[in-house]
């Protein structure tokens, strides 16, 4: 178990320009260290995903909530859904169990069993607890993923309008059945969730589909974008998207 830290220091906030801020949780094991994206719009703000939920976003990042943000949940895994219950306006796909998620766990073996995850992804020095530090007041044994039913279900082609920029919902199944991304077609910006990021892609979890993932990657390989802001890790450009998508398709080429 790591040292206890003041939960007000739990979140790391990095402005990346263009009215977009990246928020993450550096005290979380890389397996669950997901990105929260904040986009400032003219009329309202957008938040994409909500982290693990081990420290309160509303309590420690109140600026995130000042302009009536709409939260888009890319999928229902704990590292993206954990803080969603704190938002009043939540959008997600009907195929994701947002209203009745599995409990989740901060322990690798329990989480691996729940998700159908290869526990070897925890690394050579496999941790028990997937936190290197603990937010003050957190009992890891009491952690449970909270329900966050969408206030509006969204699917392919639906729009999220911030006034000065509009995001189109892309249904991108494969990692999960109802995984979605958000595409600003005018600006060439894609928020991809866990469908594509520059690391090992998980396509054999409970609910995953390699067939669907291949179709999604074929689509993404031809998508006209300038930058991808993923669910994990750093952002990358169009060349990175094509490299990741083509690499996946080559690795998952159907036999015969």
Secondary structure, DSSP 8 states (H G I E B T S, - for coil): ---EE-GGGS-EEEEEETTEEEEE-TTB-TTT---EEEE--SS--EEE----SSS-HHHH-GGGGTT--EEE-S--SHHHHTTGGG-SSEEE-TTS-SSS-----SBHHHHHHHHT--GGGG-SS--SBSBSSEETT--GGG--------SEE--TT-EEE-SS-EEEEEE--SSSTT-EEEEETTTTEEEEETSS-SS----SSTT--HHHHHHHHHHHHT---SEEEESSS--EEHHHHHHHHHHHHHHT----
